[in-house]
Amino acid sequence: MKYDRINGHDFYNMVVNASNRLLEESDFVNALNVFPVPDGDTGTNMSMTFKAAVKEIENLNSESIGETSKKLAKGALMGARGNSGVILSQILRGISKGLDGKDSVDSKELANAFVEGSNAAYKAVMRPTEGTILSVIRAASEGAMKSDKTDIVELLSEIVVEAKIMLDKTPELLPALKKAKVVDSGGMGLYIIIQGMYDALKDGIKAEIKDIASSTSTKTGAASTEEIDIKFGYCTEFIILGDAAKAKAFQDEIEPLGDSMIVVGYDDVIKVHIHTNDPGLVLSKAVAVGELSKIKIDNMREEHRELLTREEALAADKAEEVETEKKKFAFISVAMGDGITTVLKDLGIDYVIEGGQTMNPSTQDMMECISKLNADHIFILPNNKNIIMAATQAAEISDKDVRVIPTKSIPQAITCITMFNQENSVDENEAALMEALELVKTGSVTYAVRDTEMDGIEIKEGNMLGLVEGKINKVGEDYFEVAKEVLESMIDEDSELITIFYGKDVDESKVEDFIAELEEKYEDFDVQCYKGNQPLYYFIMAVE
């Protein structure tokens, strides 16, 4: 189909199809996480952000592309999760600025909107890093501006090509990506969105937000899943160990066998993702290209039921009401694990939002807590580097005085809340808490989700990983031994306090002996231990 102009209805179909596509590919995007720990959630964050955006326009039915894009941007702003979700929301906000006040746009006006999206994304990041989602939106916008196409389908085709070229370059721009043999996950998410927008316009797709409707339905997961017409039933992912130069030819060969296809080649690896009704045929063609690895085949309906289960659990997690008597100061924090939540509340945190690794709260989640707190000044302790941007965004759009202390761990939050002085002014406290972040060292123990090598350390799937300030410090087979080694590396002559939260998967029968051994070794230290009951991380530890 050919389009000299697109209006609100066209744009609706484009973004809804993009949202549906990103939802289907979210696990694939998650798998591109460079760090081998079990919290790669870029795909989930971007999908949930975009899902919140399209839900905002679900019943709009407007011919105005300006009105539709404005509502879309608002939904993304409030639903933004994680750094990738916040950046995506800013891209949509910029695009909305470029489309503001227009009922329809031509190719030049749409190209300008992409430029506004790129500019907004770069402004949202204090220290922009190339080789990320930022590079992909910049390349897409530059491709749009240099295009001379008047047909918007042709324009989007060129934008897709430019985005893909930059996506494939991301390993060259970020050494960590090259070493892990992956492209940037946020960039991949954005590429999927742009491809979904292009496909909707090219193929005349009348998109439906079926995933949104089912997530709010009272029907069971099985009944809701039956409403979705899945043309190709098996999500098939694998790696070909072979010449990356053959990626394009292989992509052309399997294109008739399915949809939602992504074939990315770099060095001697080709990553493949496709939805197909005949995984065996796809794999047989792949064998001719090279040796196969990491084969994964999933039934799409089963994946949808799992998604519904997760969302129903989230919907059931409602924040409790806070007393309405006005306070001078109030606190919001983020944590996983009922033990850690109890400790934070005992220390005076008013709201603890469940989240952290693998489930980053949205800007809307933060805003809901802010709205329920009756206080002159509100402090947010995110406790995760991937939540700070969403918290900052909530603070910026709130009409209350909200201060974000960029805590990256639970121990930092605990140090901050214990050092808070109710008698000081809000500015004095904010300055003191920012200084307090430097007083605590944080370590943790988790497990590797895949084989890799980082900073000269060879890591095998299932290894215990000891991290200090988020960087891999120790690798071993036993989480107690790794925890001891991590603590030893953190302790110096000024240290005097060790705090340990042990997770839900830790063998409790061995915890007492573990603590006794630490108390004997560090006899001049105060050693505190709590049952944090957190998932994924066997230990979260602090040294002060």
N, C-alpha and C positions, 0 to 999 in steps of 0.2 A: 504494500500500500504506500501511497505517496501523501505527504503532509507538508503544505506550505506554511501552515499555522497549526498550533495545538491549543486547546482550551482546557478548562477545568476538568471536564469529563475524560479527555485524553490523558491528562496528567494523573488523574485518579487511577486509571487502569495501569499506567506505567509504574507508579510507586507501589500499588497493591501487589502487582505481579512481582516486583522486586522484593517486597517483603516476604511473600510466599516462597520465593526462590532462596532467600537468605535463611529462612527458617529451615528449609530442607537441607541446606549446606552447613548449618551451624556446627555440627560435629566435625565436619571436614576442616572448617576454619579453626576450631579449637585444637585440632591435632597438629596444627602448624606451630604451636607454642615452642619457642626455642628452649626455654628452661625445662629440664626433664622432671619437674615436680607435678603432682596431681592437681593443678589448679589452672590449666590452660582454658580460659573462659572467654576469649575475645569474640568467638562466634556467637556464644550465648548472649553476651552483653550487647553486641551490635544488633542481633536479631530481636531481643526484647525491647531495645530502644526503638527500632524501626517499627516494631509491632505496635508499640504505644503510639507512635506517630500516625500510622494508618488507622488505628482505632478512632483517633480524633476526627477523622474525615469520613468515617464509615457511613454516616447518615446525612452527610452534607448535601450531596447531589447538586453541586453548583457548577455553572458553566464558566465561572471566572477562575482562571488559573491563579490569579493573585490571591483570591480568597482561599482557594484550596491549599495553596502552598503555605499560606500564613497559618492556617489551622494545623497543617502537617508539622510545621516547625514548632508550634506550641506543644503538640503532643510529644515530639522528640525531646524537646527541652525538659519537660517534666518527667519523661520516662527514661532519661539518659542513665545508663549504668556503666560503670567502669570508664577508664580513660578513653577507650575506643568509642564507647557510646556517647560520651560527652563531645568528642571531636566530631562524630557523625551528626550530632544534634546541631553543632555549630555550622557544619557544611549545609545542612538543610535550612538553617536560619539565614545564612548568606544567600542561598538560592532564592529563598522567599523574598529577601530584600530586592533581588534583581527582577523578580516577577511582580513586585508590589503594584497594586492599582491597575493591573492589566487583565482584561477578559481573555485574551489570547495573545500568543507571541509567535514571531517568526524565528528563523534559525539564528539570526544575529542576536536577537533579544535573549534566546535561550542560552547561547554561547556566553553572553555577558552574565547571565545568572550563574553559570558554572564558575566564572571568574570570581564573582562575589562569594560563592561557596568556598572557594579555595582561600580567598583573603580572610574570611571569617575564621576558618580552621587554623590558619597560621597565627592569627591574632590571639586565639584561645590558648595557645601553648607558649609558656614563658621562654623555653629554650627548644625551638623546633629541631627535630632530628630528621635528617633525610634518610631514605630507605624505609619509610613507614607509610601509613595511610596518607600523610601530608604530601609526600612525593607523588602518590597516585592521583590525588585530586588536583594537584598542580599540573601534572602532565595532561590530565583530562581537560582541564580548563584551557591550557595552552593549545592543545589540539583543536578545541572548539573554536578558539579565536582565529587560528590561522586557516581554518576551513573556509572554502568559498561555496559550500553546498547550500542551496536554498531549500532542498527537501530535508526535512528534519530527520527522517529515517536515515538518510545518507550521512547527515551530520552526526547522529548518535553512533552510527557504524564507525566513523572515524574516531570518535571519542573513546569507544570501546577498544579500538586498536591501540590508541595512545596509552590508555590505562594499562592494557596488558603488557605493552613494551616496558613501561616503567615498573610494573609489578615484577616482571622477570629480571629487572636490573637490581631489585632491592637487595639480593644477596651480595652484590658487588659494592653496595653502599654501606652495608652493615656487616662487618666480619662475623658477628655471632650467627647471622642467618646463613652465611656461606658455609661456616663450619658445621652447622646443623643440617645443611642441605635442604633448606626450606625457604620459601618466600615469606614476606611479612604477612602476618595473619590479618592485621587490620586492613592492609592494602588489598588482600584477597577478598575480604568482606565487602569493601567498597567496589571492587571490580565486579563481584557477583550482583551487587545492586544496580550498577550501570548497565550490565549485560541484561538484567531482568527488565529494566526500563526500555531498553532497545528492542528486546524481543516482543514486548507487549505492543509497541507501536508498529513494528515490522509485520507482526502476524495478526494484528487486529484483535488481540486478546481482550475479552470482557472479564476482567479479573473480579474474583469474589474473595472476601476476607474470611474464608472458611475457618481458618485456625483461630481467629479472634472470636467468632461466634461460638465455636465449640468450647473454648476455654471458659466462657461465661455461662455455658448451658448447664441445666440441672440434670441433663441426661448422663448416663454412664459413659465411661471411656469407650466401650465397644460400640454403643449406639452412635456416639458422636463421630467416631472414626468412619462409620459406614457412609456418612454424608459426603466424604471426600472422594472424588473421582481420581484415583491414581492411575495414570495411563501406563507408567512403567513401574513395576512393583518392587524391584530390588535395588537398593542403594549399594553399589559395588565400588570398593576402593582398593587400590593396590599400588605397589611401586615396581617399576621395571628397572632393573640394574643393567643399563645399556646406554648407548650413545644418545645424548640429549638432542642431538641434531635430527633424530628420527621422530621427535615428538609431534611435529606438525603433520607428517605423513600418517602417523598412527591415529591422530585425532580425526583426520579426514576419513580414515578407514572405518572407524567405529561410530562416526556421527549418525549413520542411519539406524543404529541399534538402540538408541535411547535418547534421553534429554538430560538437562542439568549437568552437562558434560564440562569437566575441567581437566585439561592436560597441561601440566607444567613441567618443563625440562630444564635442568641445570647440571653442569658437569657430567657425571656418568649416571645420573638418576632421572627417571621420569615418573612424576606422581600423577596418578590417574583417578578420577572420580566420575562416575556415570550412573544414572538411573536407567535400568534396562530390564527387559523381561527374560533375557537369556544371558546370565552372567558367564555361563560356560563358554558361549561363543566368543564373548569379549576376551575372556582369559586365553582362549586358544589362539586368538589373533595376537595377543600380547606376548605369548611365548615365542613367537617368531621374531620379536624385537629384542628380547633379552630375558634374563633370569627374573622370576617373579618373587616378590617379598611383601610381607605385611598385608596379606590378602584379607579383606573384611567385607562380608556380604550381609546386609540387614534387610529385614522386611519392613517396608515403609509404614505399614499400618501399626506394627508393634512399636515403632519409634514414636508414632503419634500418640499412642496410648500412654507411653512413658512420659511424654511431654505434658499430657493432661494431668497425670498424677502429680508431677512436680508443681504445676501451676495451682492445682487445687490445694496442695499443702501450703503454698505461699499465701493464697487467698484466706486460708484459715488462720494464718498467723497475724492476728490483729493486735495492735498496741493497746495496752491497758490505759484507762483514763488517769490523768494526773490531777491532783487536787487543784482547785481553782484559785486558792489564795495566792496573791501576787508575791513573787520572790524577787530578790535583787539579781541573783544568778541562777542559771539552770544549765544542765549538761545533757548532751546526747552523745552516745558512743555506739560503736559497732562491734559485735563479737559473735563468735560461734562457740557453743558449748554451754550447758546450763551452769556448770561450776564457775566458769569465768564470768558469766552474766551475774551470778549471785555476788561474787566478789565486787564487781563494778557497782552494783546497786547498793551494797553495804557501804561502799566508800562515798556514796552520794550522787551517783549518776541517776538522772531522772528517767531517761529512756535508753534502753539498750535495744538497738535494731539488730535482729538476727541477720548475720551476713559476714562476709569476709572473703576468704579464699573460695572460689568457685561460685559464689552467689553475692555479687556486689549490689548493695541497695541502690535504688534509683534516686534521682533528684526529687521525684514525687514522694518517695518514702521519707526522705529528709524533711520535706515541706510539711507533710502530715504531722510529724513529731513537733516541728517548730510551731505549727498552728495551735497545738494543744497545750503548749507551755506558756504559762502566764508569768513572764519574768522580764525584767528590764534588759538583761543581757543574757545571751545564750551562747554557750561554747559547744562546738562539735569536735569530737575526737574520732577520726575515721579509722585509725588503727590498721590501715592498709594503703600502700602507695597508689593502688588502683581505684581507691574510693575518694581520694582527696579532691579530684576535679569535680565530681558530682556534688560533694559537700560544699565546695567553693561556689558552684553554680547555684545551689540552693540559697546560700548566704547572700549572693548578689541579687537574687530576684525577690527575696523576702523583704517585707516592710518592717521587720524587727531588726534589732541590733544583734547580728549573729557573727561570731568570730570562729574561724576554723583554725585549730591548732593541728598542723600536719603530722600527727602521730602515725607511724608506720607499723606499730606493733602494740600488742596488749601491754607489755611492760612499760612502754613509753606512756601509755594512757594512765596507768596506775601511778607512775611517778608524778605525772602532771596533776592528777586529782589530789594526791596526798600533799603536794606542795602548794595547792591553791589556798589563798588567804582571803576569807570572806570580808575582812576589814579593809583590804586594799581596793583601789579603784579598778575599773574594768581594764583600763590601759596598763596599769601596773601589773595586774595579773597576767594579761596577754603577753607582756614582755618577759615576765618571769617564767611562764610556761614554755615559751619559745627557747629560753635558755635551758630549761629543764630537759629538753629533748636530748641534749648532749651529755647528760649525766648518766644515762643508762645504756648498757650494751645489750643487744638482743640476739639470742641464738635459738635455733629450733632444730628438730629432727623429723624428717619425713622420709618418703621412699621415692625411688626413681621409677618413672613410668615408661622409660625406653632407654635403649643403649645410646650413649653419646660420649663425647670427650669435651671437657670444658676446662680451660686454663691448665692444660697438660694433665688433667685428672681423667683417667678412664672410668667410665660409669656403665654399669650393666643394669638392665631392667630388674627391679626388685631390690637393688642395693639400698641400704640405709644412707641417707644424705644428711650430713650435719651442716647447717647454714649459720653464718654469722653476718648480721646486718643484710640478710637476703642473698649473700654470696656463698657458694659451696666452699666449705672449709675442710670437711672430713667425709670420707666414704668408708663404709664397713658393712658387716653382715648382721650385727646385733645393735638394736637401738639404744640399749643401756650403755654399751661400750662407746658408741659414737657420741652419746650425750656427755659422757665423762670427758672425752677428748675435746669436744666443743667448749665445755666449761673451762677446761685447762687453758685453752687458747685465748679465752676472753679475760681471764683473771690477770691483774697486774698488782703492783705494790700498793695502789690506792684503793683496791677493791675491799669491801667489807660485808656485802650482802648478796646472797644468792637466792633467787626466787624461781620456783619451778611449778609449771602447770602440766600435769600429765593427761594425755588424751584418752578417749574412750576405748581405743584398741590396745592400750598398754596392759600387760599382765600385772594386775594389782598385787598379786602375791609376792612379787619381787620388788615392789616400790619401797617398802620399809627398809630392806637391806640396802637398796641403792642409796637412799637418803642417809642411812647410818654410815655408809662408806664415805660419802661426801663430808659428813660432819667430822669424821675422824681425820680425813685428809686435810680439810680446811677448818681446823679446830678454832681458829680465831674469827671465823665468819659466822654470821647469822644465816642459817639455811632454812628457808621457808618453802613448804610444799603444799600444793592445792590440787584437788581433783578438778581439772578444768573441763574434762569430758568433751574436748574439742575433736572434731573429725580430722582426718588426713595427717595431722601433725601429732606424733607420739609425745613430743615435749616442746613446750615453749618456755624459754629460760631467759632470765635477766641477771646481769651482774652489775652491781652499783658500788 
